[in-house]
Amino acid sequence: MSTILTAIAAAPSPSPSVVPDVDVTPGVAGFIAIAVVAVVTILLVVDMTRRIRRTRYRSEVRERLEADAGSGDRTSTDEAARRAAEDGRAGVGDDTERG
């Protein structure tokens, strides 16, 4: 057993070598991967902002309709839609994109 320990102790340990900076950079593949992640993140943020805005507009229109219905002034749904269109929020209820 002591011969094994002696052999292990006598074996030289590898000396640390200096690795050139070129070998440790991510290169073109790393740049492309990070660029793709950045573009996807930006697109997700834009989509999330759109969805949040659409939800907020829907709740505002719903509140206006409830307020109009509860105020005793019995306006029709068409009248409420006309008011929403005048405010620039026509078509807020549907999920289609406006151009």
SEDOGU-692107 format. One record per residue: residue number from 1; x, y, z of N, C-alpha, C, O in turn. Coordinates in steps of 0.001 Angstrom, whole numbers, plus 524288, in hexadecimal, padded with zeros to 5 digits. Example, Ala and Ser with C-alpha at 12.3 -4.5 7.8 and 13.67 -1.06 7.14 Angstrom:
! SEDOGU-692107
<fitor n="1" n_x="83386" n_y="7E9C6" n_z="81E78" ca_x="8300C" ca_y="7EE6C" ca_z="81E78" c_x="83390" c_y="7F31C" c_z="81E78" o_x="8379C" o_y="7F309" o_z="82111"/>
<fitor n="2" n_x="83232" n_y="7F736" n_z="81BA8" ca_x="83566" ca_y="7FBDC" ca_z="81BE4" c_x="83264" c_y="8001E" c_z="81EBE" o_x="83461" o_y="80472" o_z="81F67"/>
***
This chain:
! SEDOGU-692107
<fitor n="1" n_x="80331" n_y="7FB5E" n_z="80000" ca_x="80000" ca_y="80000" ca_z="80000" c_x="80365" c_y="804ED" c_z="80000" o_x="8021F" o_y="808CD" o_z="7FD75"/>
<fitor n="2" n_x="807A1" n_y="804B6" n_z="802D4" ca_x="80B09" ca_y="80942" ca_z="80306" c_x="80DB0" c_y="80A2E" c_z="7FDCA" o_x="80F1C" o_y="80E9D" o_z="7FC97"/>
<fitor n="3" n_x="80E64" n_y="80616" n_z="7FA9F" ca_x="810C0" ca_y="806D5" ca_z="7F57B" c_x="80D17" c_y="809D8" c_z="7F1E9" o_x="80EDE" o_y="80CE1" o_z="7EEA0"/>
<fitor n="4" n_x="807F4" n_y="8090A" n_z="7F284" ca_x="80429" ca_y="80BF2" ca_z="7EF59" c_x="80446" c_y="811B0" c_z="7F0DC" o_x="80458" o_y="81513" o_z="7ED73"/>
<fitor n="5" n_x="8044C" n_y="812D5" n_z="7F5EC" ca_x="80487" ca_y="8183C" ca_z="7F7B4" c_x="8099D" c_y="81AD2" c_z="7F603" o_x="809A4" o_y="81F6C" o_z="7F49E"/>
<fitor n="6" n_x="80DE9" n_y="817E8" n_z="7F61F" ca_x="812E8" ca_y="81A0C" ca_z="7F47A" c_x="812CF" c_y="81B3C" c_z="7EEA9" o_x="814F3" o_y="81F32" o_z="7ECF7"/>
<fitor n="7" n_x="81058" n_y="817DA" n_z="7EB93" ca_x="81012" ca_y="818B0" ca_z="7E5F3" c_x="80CA9" c_y="81D6D" c_z="7E4AF" o_x="80DE8" o_y="82081" o_z="7E134"/>
<fitor n="8" n_x="80868" n_y="81DF5" n_z="7E785" ca_x="804EE" ca_y="82274" ca_z="7E6A0" c_x="807A4" c_y="82780" c_z="7E82A" o_x="80741" o_y="82B62" o_z="7E55B"/>
<fitor n="9" n_x="80A52" n_y="82786" n_z="7EC7B" ca_x="80D0D" ca_y="82C2E" ca_z="7EE51" c_x="81184" c_y="82D9F" c_z="7EABD" o_x="812B8" o_y="8323D" o_z="7EA26"/>
<fitor n="10" n_x="8140C" n_y="829BF" n_z="7E84D" ca_x="81880" ca_y="82AC7" ca_z="7E4EB" c_x="816D7" c_y="82CC7" c_z="7DF94" o_x="819F4" o_y="82F32" o_z="7DCD2"/>
<fitor n="11" n_x="811ED" n_y="82BCA" n_z="7DE15" ca_x="8101D" ca_y="82D87" ca_z="7D8EB" c_x="80FB5" c_y="83373" c_z="7D8E3" o_x="80D6D" o_y="835C3" o_z="7DC6E"/>
<fitor n="12" n_x="811EA" n_y="835E5" n_z="7D4E6" ca_x="811AC" ca_y="83BA1" ca_z="7D4C9" c_x="80C20" c_y="83D84" c_z="7D396" o_x="80959" o_y="83B39" o_z="7D066"/>
<fitor n="13" n_x="80AA1" n_y="841A5" n_z="7D628" ca_x="8057B" ca_y="843E7" ca_z="7D51E" c_x="805D8" c_y="84757" c_z="7D046" o_x="809E7" o_y="849B4" o_z="7CF3E"/>
<fitor n="14" n_x="801A2" n_y="8479A" n_z="7CD5B" ca_x="801E9" ca_y="84AD6" ca_z="7C8A3" c_x="80277" c_y="85096" c_z="7CA13" o_x="7FFDC" o_y="85290" o_z="7CD99"/>
<fitor n="15" n_x="805D6" n_y="8531E" n_z="7C753" ca_x="806A5" ca_y="858AA" ca_z="7C861" c_x="80267" c_y="85BC7" c_z="7C594" o_x="800D8" o_y="85A64" o_z="7C13F"/>
<fitor n="16" n_x="8008C" n_y="85FF0" n_z="7C801" ca_x="7FC7E" ca_y="86309" ca_z="7C561" c_x="7FEB5" c_y="865A3" c_z="7C088" o_x="802D2" o_y="86820" o_z="7C0B1"/>
<fitor n="17" n_x="7FBF2" n_y="86507" n_z="7BC47" ca_x="7FDB8" ca_y="86765" ca_z="7B76F" c_x="7FA66" c_y="86C32" c_z="7B648" o_x="7F5EE" o_y="86C91" o_z="7B803"/>
<fitor n="18" n_x="7FC88" n_y="86FB9" n_z="7B375" ca_x="7F9CD" ca_y="87479" ca_z="7B203" c_x="7F6B2" c_y="8735B" c_z="7AD0F" o_x="7F8DF" o_y="871CD" o_z="7A910"/>
<fitor n="19" n_x="7F18F" n_y="8742E" n_z="7AD63" ca_x="7EE25" ca_y="87341" ca_z="7A8EB" c_x="7ED56" c_y="87873" c_z="7A621" o_x="7EC09" o_y="87C58" o_z="7A8A2"/>
<fitor n="20" n_x="7EE16" n_y="87894" n_z="7A102" ca_x="7ED44" ca_y="87D82" ca_z="79E30" c_x="7E788" c_y="87F3E" c_z="79E7D" o_x="7E3FE" o_y="87BFE" o_z="79EB4"/>
<fitor n="21" n_x="7E6AE" n_y="88453" n_z="79E7F" ca_x="7E166" ca_y="8867E" ca_z="79EDB" c_x="7DDF6" c_y="884CA" c_z="79A46" o_x="7D933" o_y="88477" o_z="79AD9"/>
<fitor n="22" n_x="7E03D" n_y="883BA" n_z="795D9" ca_x="7DD42" ca_y="8822E" ca_z="79140" c_x="7DA74" c_y="87D05" c_z="79233" o_x="7D63A" o_y="87C26" o_z="79015"/>
<fitor n="23" n_x="7DCB8" n_y="879A4" n_z="79550" ca_x="7DA6A" ca_y="87486" ca_z="79649" c_x="7D5F1" c_y="874A6" c_z="79A2D" o_x="7D2FB" o_y="870DF" o_z="79A73"/>
<fitor n="24" n_x="7D551" n_y="878C4" n_z="79D28" ca_x="7D145" ca_y="878E7" ca_z="7A131" c_x="7CCCC" c_y="87CA8" c_z="79FE2" o_x="7C950" o_y="87D5F" o_z="7A31E"/>
<fitor n="25" n_x="7CCC6" n_y="87F05" n_z="79B5A" ca_x="7C87D" ca_y="8827A" ca_z="799DB" c_x="7C425" c_y="87F4E" c_z="79757" o_x="7C52D" o_y="87B31" o_z="79512"/>
<fitor n="26" n_x="7BF4A" n_y="88126" n_z="797B4" ca_x="7BAF9" ca_y="87E34" ca_z="7956C" c_x="7BAE9" c_y="87E51" c_z="78F7D" o_x="7B8A3" o_y="87AD7" o_z="78D10"/>
<fitor n="27" n_x="7BD4B" n_y="8821E" n_z="78D25" ca_x="7BD9F" ca_y="88251" ca_z="78775" c_x="7B881" c_y="883E0" c_z="784E2" o_x="7B515" o_y="88637" o_z="78752"/>
<fitor n="28" n_x="7B812" n_y="8828A" n_z="77FF5" ca_x="7B386" ca_y="88402" ca_z="77CD7" c_x="7AEA0" c_y="88131" c_z="77EC5" o_x="7AA6D" o_y="88385" o_z="77EF9"/>
<fitor n="29" n_x="7AF21" n_y="87C43" n_z="7802B" ca_x="7AA97" ca_y="87944" ca_z="78209" c_x="7A853" c_y="87BB4" c_z="78706" o_x="7A390" o_y="87C12" o_z="78797"/>
<fitor n="30" n_x="7ABA7" n_y="87D55" n_z="78A8C" ca_x="7A9DB" ca_y="87FDB" ca_z="78F59" c_x="7A737" c_y="8850F" c_z="78E47" o_x="7A341" o_y="88657" o_z="790AF"/>
<fitor n="31" n_x="7A96A" n_y="8880C" n_z="78AAA" ca_x="7A706" ca_y="88D0C" ca_z="78949" c_x="7A1A1" c_y="88C40" c_z="786F1" o_x="79DF4" o_y="88F0D" o_z="78846"/>
<fitor n="32" n_x="7A126" n_y="8886E" n_z="78374" ca_x="79C14" ca_y="88766" ca_z="780F6" c_x="7981D" c_y="8859A" c_z="7850B" o_x="79396" o_y="88737" o_z="784EA"/>
<fitor n="33" n_x="799D2" n_y="88242" n_z="788AD" ca_x="79641" ca_y="8805B" ca_z="78CBA" c_x="7944C" c_y="884DB" c_z="79027" o_x="78FA2" o_y="88522" o_z="7914E"/>
<fitor n="34" n_x="797B8" n_y="8884E" n_z="791C3" ca_x="7962C" ca_y="88CB9" ca_z="79509" c_x="792BC" c_y="89081" c_z="791F7" o_x="78F07" o_y="892AB" o_z="7941F"/>
<fitor n="35" n_x="793E8" n_y="89151" n_z="78CFF" ca_x="790B1" ca_y="894C2" ca_z="789BD" c_x="78B2E" c_y="89292" c_z="7892A" o_x="78761" o_y="89583" o_z="7895C"/>
<fitor n="36" n_x="78AB6" n_y="88D72" n_z="78876" ca_x="7858D" ca_y="88B08" ca_z="78802" c_x="7828A" c_y="88B9E" c_z="78D1B" o_x="77DE3" o_y="88CD6" o_z="78D09"/>
<fitor n="37" n_x="7851E" n_y="88AC5" n_z="79180" ca_x="78289" ca_y="88B5B" ca_z="79698" c_x="780BB" c_y="89102" c_z="79754" o_x="77C70" o_y="891E7" o_z="7994D"/>
<fitor n="38" n_x="783E5" n_y="894CF" n_z="795C9" ca_x="7826F" ca_y="89A4D" ca_z="7965F" c_x="77DBB" c_y="89BA8" c_z="792F5" o_x="77A2A" o_y="89E58" o_z="794BD"/>
<fitor n="39" n_x="77DAE" n_y="899D5" n_z="78E17" ca_x="77950" ca_y="89AFF" ca_z="78A94" c_x="77450" c_y="89880" c_z="78C94" o_x="77032" o_y="89AFC" o_z="78C8C"/>
<fitor n="40" n_x="7749E" n_y="893A2" n_z="78E4F" ca_x="76FF9" ca_y="890FB" ca_z="79069" c_x="76DFC" c_y="893C4" c_z="7953E" o_x="76940" o_y="89450" o_z="795E7"/>
<fitor n="41" n_x="77170" n_y="8958A" n_z="798A0" ca_x="76FD9" ca_y="89861" ca_z="79D52" c_x="76D13" c_y="89D74" c_z="79BEC" o_x="76912" o_y="89EBE" o_z="79E40"/>
<fitor n="42" n_x="76F24" n_y="8A04C" n_z="79834" ca_x="76CAA" ca_y="8A535" ca_z="7968F" c_x="76740" c_y="8A42C" c_z="79450" o_x="7638B" o_y="8A6FC" o_z="79584"/>
<fitor n="43" n_x="766C5" n_y="8A025" n_z="7910D" ca_x="761AB" ca_y="89EDC" ca_z="78ED1" c_x="75DC0" c_y="89D37" c_z="79302" o_x="75927" o_y="89E95" o_z="792B0"/>
<fitor n="44" n_x="75F86" n_y="89A51" n_z="796E6" ca_x="75C0C" ca_y="898C6" ca_z="79B2A" c_x="75A38" c_y="89D76" c_z="79E5F" o_x="755AF" o_y="89DAF" o_z="79FF4"/>
<fitor n="45" n_x="75DAE" n_y="8A129" n_z="79F53" ca_x="75C35" ca_y="8A5D7" ca_z="7A248" c_x="75836" c_y="8A90A" c_z="79F3C" o_x="7546F" o_y="8AAFA" o_z="7A17F"/>
<fitor n="46" n_x="75902" n_y="8A99C" n_z="79A28" ca_x="75544" ca_y="8AC8B" ca_z="796EF" c_x="74FF6" c_y="8A9DA" c_z="796EC" o_x="74BF1" o_y="8AC72" o_z="7976A"/>
<fitor n="47" n_x="74FE5" n_y="8A4AE" n_z="7965D" ca_x="74AFC" ca_y="8A1C7" ca_z="79664" c_x="74846" c_y="8A22D" c_z="79BAF" o_x="74385" o_y="8A2DE" o_z="79BEC"/>
<fitor n="48" n_x="74B3B" n_y="8A1C1" n_z="79FE3" ca_x="748F8" ca_y="8A22A" ca_z="7A51D" c_x="746A1" c_y="8A798" c_z="7A600" o_x="74266" o_y="8A815" o_z="7A83D"/>
<fitor n="49" n_x="7495B" n_y="8ABA1" n_z="7A443" ca_x="7475B" ca_y="8B0F8" ca_z="7A4D7" c_x="74241" c_y="8B1A2" c_z="7A1E3" o_x="73E97" o_y="8B407" o_z="7A3DF"/>
<fitor n="50" n_x="741FE" n_y="8AF85" n_z="79D27" ca_x="73D3D" ca_y="8AFC8" ca_z="79A0B" c_x="738AF" c_y="8AD1D" c_z="79CCE" o_x="73459" o_y="8AF2F" o_z="79CFC"/>
<fitor n="51" n_x="739B9" n_y="8A886" n_z="79EEF" ca_x="73595" ca_y="8A591" ca_z="7A194" c_x="733B5" c_y="8A852" c_z="7A686" o_x="72F08" o_y="8A868" o_z="7A7A7"/>
<fitor n="52" n_x="73754" n_y="8AA8C" n_z="7A971" ca_x="735D1" ca_y="8AD61" ca_z="7AE33" c_x="73290" c_y="8B226" c_z="7ACD0" o_x="72EA0" o_y="8B33C" o_z="7AF5A"/>
<fitor n="53" n_x="73432" n_y="8B501" n_z="7A8CB" ca_x="73149" ca_y="8B99E" ca_z="7A71E" c_x="72BC6" c_y="8B81F" c_z="7A557" o_x="727FD" o_y="8BAC7" o_z="7A6A7"/>
<fitor n="54" n_x="72B57" n_y="8B3DF" n_z="7A25D" ca_x="72646" ca_y="8B21B" ca_z="7A07C" c_x="722BB" c_y="8B096" c_z="7A50D" o_x="71E14" o_y="8B1CE" o_z="7A4FD"/>
<fitor n="55" n_x="724D6" n_y="8ADFD" n_z="7A8EE" ca_x="721C9" ca_y="8AC7C" ca_z="7AD8C" c_x="71FF6" c_y="8B150" c_z="7B084" o_x="71B83" o_y="8B188" o_z="7B253"/>
<fitor n="56" n_x="72363" n_y="8B52A" n_z="7B102" ca_x="721ED" ca_y="8B9F6" ca_z="7B3C2" c_x="71D90" c_y="8BCCD" c_z="7B0E1" o_x="719E0" o_y="8BEAD" o_z="7B355"/>
<fitor n="57" n_x="71DEF" n_y="8BD24" n_z="7ABAE" ca_x="719D9" ca_y="8BFC0" ca_z="7A8A8" c_x="714A6" c_y="8BCE6" c_z="7A917" o_x="71089" o_y="8BF5C" o_z="7A977"/>
<fitor n="58" n_x="714D8" n_y="8B7B7" n_z="7A90B" ca_x="71006" ca_y="8B4B6" ca_z="7A9A6" c_x="70D71" c_y="8B5D0" c_z="7AEE0" o_x="708AD" o_y="8B661" o_z="7AF28"/>
<fitor n="59" n_x="7108D" n_y="8B620" n_z="7B305" ca_x="70E40" ca_y="8B726" ca_z="7B829" c_x="70C0A" c_y="8BCAC" c_z="7B86D" o_x="70807" o_y="8BD86" o_z="7BAF1"/>
<fitor n="60" n_x="70E96" n_y="8C077" n_z="7B5DE" ca_x="70C7E" ca_y="8C5C7" ca_z="7B5D0" c_x="70744" c_y="8C603" c_z="7B2F3" o_x="703A1" o_y="8C89B" o_z="7B4BB"/>
<fitor n="61" n_x="706E4" n_y="8C34F" n_z="7AE82" ca_x="701FB" ca_y="8C33F" ca_z="7AB93" c_x="6FDC5" c_y="8C080" c_z="7AECA" o_x="6F94B" o_y="8C242" o_z="7AEEC"/>
<fitor n="62" n_x="6FF2D" n_y="8BC3A" n_z="7B15C" ca_x="6FB69" ca_y="8B966" ca_z="7B495" c_x="6F976" c_y="8BCDD" c_z="7B914" o_x="6F4CF" o_y="8BCDD" o_z="7BA4B"/>
<fitor n="63" n_x="6FD02" n_y="8BFCD" n_z="7BB88" ca_x="6FB76" ca_y="8C357" ca_z="7BFC2" c_x="6F7D3" c_y="8C79C" c_z="7BDC1" o_x="6F40A" o_y="8C905" o_z="7C05D"/>
<fitor n="64" n_x="6F8FA" n_y="8C9AA" n_z="7B919" ca_x="6F588" ca_y="8CDAE" ca_z="7B6E4" c_x="6F01D" c_y="8CB83" c_z="7B5BE" o_x="6EC2B" o_y="8CE11" o_z="7B6C2"/>
<fitor n="65" n_x="6EFF6" n_y="8C6CB" n_z="7B39E" ca_x="6EAE6" ca_y="8C465" ca_z="7B27C" c_x="6E7D5" c_y="8C372" c_z="7B782" o_x="6E31D" o_y="8C45B" o_z="7B7A9"/>
<fitor n="66" n_x="6EA74" n_y="8C1A0" n_z="7BB9F" ca_x="6E7D1" ca_y="8C0BF" ca_z="7C09A" c_x="6E60B" c_y="8C5E1" c_z="7C304" o_x="6E1D2" o_y="8C62D" o_z="7C54B"/>
<fitor n="67" n_x="6E945" n_y="8C9ED" n_z="7C284" ca_x="6E7D4" ca_y="8CF04" ca_z="7C4AE" c_x="6E32E" c_y="8D151" c_z="7C1BC" o_x="6DFAB" o_y="8D396" o_z="7C41B"/>
<fitor n="68" n_x="6E32C" n_y="8D0B7" n_z="7BC8C" ca_x="6DEC9" ca_y="8D2A8" ca_z="7B974" c_x="6D9C5" c_y="8CFAE" c_z="7BAB1" o_x="6D58F" o_y="8D1FE" o_z="7BAEE"/>
<fitor n="69" n_x="6DA37" n_y="8CA93" n_z="7BB7B" ca_x="6D59B" ca_y="8C761" ca_z="7BC9A" c_x="6D382" c_y="8C885" c_z="7C219" o_x="6CEC9" o_y="8C848" o_z="7C2F9"/>
<fitor n="70" n_x="6D6EB" n_y="8C9BB" n_z="7C5BA" ca_x="6D53F" ca_y="8CA9C" ca_z="7CB18" c_x="6D3A4" c_y="8D035" c_z="7CC3F" o_x="6D17E" o_y="8D13C" o_z="7D06D"/>
<fitor n="71" n_x="6D494" n_y="8D3CD" n_z="7C8C2" ca_x="6D385" ca_y="8D94B" ca_z="7C9E3" c_x="6CDDF" c_y="8DAE4" c_z="7C8D5" o_x="6CC69" o_y="8DF5B" o_z="7C9DA"/>
<fitor n="72" n_x="6CABA" n_y="8D75A" n_z="7C6D5" ca_x="6C552" ca_y="8D8BA" ca_z="7C59B" c_x="6C4CC" c_y="8DAC3" c_z="7C01E" o_x="6C07E" o_y="8DADC" o_z="7BDFB"/>
<fitor n="73" n_x="6C90B" n_y="8DC61" n_z="7BDCC" ca_x="6C913" ca_y="8DE11" ca_z="7B85B" c_x="6C9BC" c_y="8D928" c_z="7B514" o_x="6CE22" o_y="8D770" o_z="7B429"/>
<fitor n="74" n_x="6C588" n_y="8D6EF" n_z="7B35A" ca_x="6C597" ca_y="8D1E7" ca_z="7B0A0" c_x="6C783" c_y="8D291" c_z="7AB0D" o_x="6C468" o_y="8D2D4" o_z="7A763"/>
<fitor n="75" n_x="6CC98" n_y="8D2D5" n_z="7AA71" ca_x="6CEC0" ca_y="8D328" ca_z="7A529" c_x="6CF73" c_y="8CDAE" c_z="7A30C" o_x="6D04E" o_y="8C9F9" o_z="7A5FD"/>
<fitor n="76" n_x="6CF17" n_y="8CD3A" n_z="79E0B" ca_x="6CFA7" ca_y="8C81E" ca_z="79B92" c_x="6D568" c_y="8C6B7" c_z="79B06" o_x="6D8DB" o_y="8C9F9" o_z="79BCB"/>
<fitor n="77" n_x="6D654" n_y="8C1E3" n_z="799B3" ca_x="6DBAF" ca_y="8C011" ca_z="798D4" c_x="6DE09" c_y="8C2DA" c_z="7942B" o_x="6E2BA" o_y="8C3E5" o_z="79416"/>
<fitor n="78" n_x="6DAD4" n_y="8C413" n_z="79046" ca_x="6DCCA" ca_y="8C6E9" ca_z="78BB3" c_x="6DEAD" c_y="8CC58" c_z="78D38" o_x="6E29D" o_y="8CE3D" o_z="78B37"/>
<fitor n="79" n_x="6DBD0" n_y="8CED4" n_z="790CA" ca_x="6DD61" ca_y="8D406" ca_z="79292" c_x="6E29A" c_y="8D3BA" c_z="79580" o_x="6E5F9" o_y="8D715" o_z="794C9"/>
<fitor n="80" n_x="6E342" n_y="8CFBF" n_z="798C3" ca_x="6E82A" ca_y="8CF17" ca_z="79B9D" c_x="6ECA5" c_y="8CDE5" c_z="797E0" o_x="6F105" o_y="8CFBC" o_z="798A7"/>
<fitor n="81" n_x="6EB93" n_y="8CAD8" n_z="793D8" ca_x="6EF94" ca_y="8C9AE" ca_z="78FED" c_x="6F10D" c_y="8CE9E" c_z="78CED" o_x="6F59A" o_y="8CF6B" o_z="78B9A"/>
<fitor n="82" n_x="6ED2A" n_y="8D1EA" n_z="78BDE" ca_x="6EE4D" ca_y="8D6D3" ca_z="78928" c_x="6F1C1" c_y="8DA45" c_z="78C8A" o_x="6F566" o_y="8DCBA" o_z="78A96"/>
<fitor n="83" n_x="6F09F" n_y="8DA77" n_z="7919D" ca_x="6F3E2" ca_y="8DDA1" ca_z="79526" c_x="6F972" c_y="8DB8B" c_z="7955D" o_x="6FD31" o_y="8DE8F" o_z="79567"/>
<fitor n="84" n_x="6F9F9" n_y="8D65E" n_z="79582" ca_x="6FF32" ca_y="8D410" ca_z="79599" c_x="70213" c_y="8D546" c_z="7908E" o_x="706CA" o_y="8D635" o_z="790A1"/>
<fitor n="85" n_x="6FF47" n_y="8D544" n_z="78C23" ca_x="701B8" ca_y="8D67B" ca_z="78721" c_x="7037D" c_y="8DC2C" c_z="786FA" o_x="7078A" o_y="8DD66" o_z="784B1"/>
<fitor n="86" n_x="70077" n_y="8DFA3" n_z="78966" ca_x="70207" ca_y="8E520" ca_z="78991" c_x="706EE" c_y="8E5DF" c_z="78CD6" o_x="70A06" o_y="8E969" o_z="78BD5"/>
<fitor n="87" n_x="707A1" n_y="8E28C" n_z="790BD" ca_x="70C4B" ca_y="8E2DF" ca_z="793FD" c_x="71107" c_y="8E066" c_z="7915B" o_x="71558" o_y="8E09B" o_z="79378"/>
<fitor n="88" n_x="71045" n_y="8DE12" n_z="78CCB" ca_x="7149F" ca_y="8DBA4" ca_z="78A0A" c_x="7157E" c_y="8D60D" c_z="78B98" o_x="719B3" o_y="8D3EC" o_z="78AA6"/>
<fitor n="89" n_x="711AA" n_y="8D39E" n_z="78DF2" ca_x="7124B" ca_y="8CE41" ca_z="78FB8" c_x="70E5E" c_y="8CAA3" c_z="78D28" o_x="70C6C" o_y="8C707" o_z="78FAA"/>
<fitor n="90" n_x="70D36" n_y="8CB83" n_z="78861" ca_x="70989" ca_y="8C821" ca_z="78597" c_x="70C0D" c_y="8C2D9" c_z="784B1" o_x="710BB" o_y="8C28C" o_z="783A1"/>
<fitor n="91" n_x="70915" n_y="8BEC9" n_z="78517" ca_x="70B04" ca_y="8B986" ca_z="7841C" c_x="70E6F" c_y="8B75F" c_z="78868" o_x="71181" o_y="8B3CB" o_z="78776"/>
<fitor n="92" n_x="70E00" n_y="8B970" n_z="78D15" ca_x="7114C" ca_y="8B7A6" ca_z="79153" c_x="70FB4" c_y="8B236" c_z="79310" o_x="712FE" o_y="8AF3A" o_z="794E8"/>
<fitor n="93" n_x="70ADD" n_y="8B0E3" n_z="79289" ca_x="708ED" ca_y="8ABE4" ca_z="79473" c_x="70AB5" c_y="8A733" c_z="79156" o_x="70ADC" o_y="8A2E3" o_z="79373"/>
<fitor n="94" n_x="70C13" n_y="8A7DD" n_z="78C5B" ca_x="70DAA" ca_y="8A348" ca_z="78962" c_x="71391" c_y="8A294" c_z="789B0" o_x="7166B" o_y="8A63D" o_z="78AF1"/>
<fitor n="95" n_x="7155C" n_y="89DE0" n_z="78889" ca_x="71AD1" ca_y="89C96" ca_z="78907" c_x="71DE3" c_y="89D61" c_z="78404" o_x="72279" o_y="89BF1" o_z="783CB"/>
<fitor n="96" n_x="71B8B" n_y="89F95" n_z="7800D" ca_x="71E4E" ca_y="8A068" ca_z="77B2D" c_x="721AD" c_y="8A545" c_z="77B8D" o_x="72077" o_y="8A8F3" o_z="77E66"/>
<fitor n="97" n_x="725D3" n_y="8A531" n_z="778AF" ca_x="72953" ca_y="8A9B5" ca_z="77894" c_x="72727" c_y="8ADD8" c_z="774EE" o_x="72534" o_y="8ACAD" o_z="770B1"/>
<fitor n="98" n_x="7278A" n_y="8B2B1" n_z="776AB" ca_x="725ED" ca_y="8B702" ca_z="77351" c_x="72AC0" c_y="8B929" c_z="770A8" o_x="72EF4" o_y="8B95B" o_z="772FC"/>
<fitor n="99" n_x="72A26" n_y="8BAC5" n_z="76BC6" ca_x="72EB5" ca_y="8BCA6" ca_z="768DE" c_x="72EF8" c_y="8C259" c_z="76855" o_x="732A0" o_y="8C462" o_z="765F6"/>
***
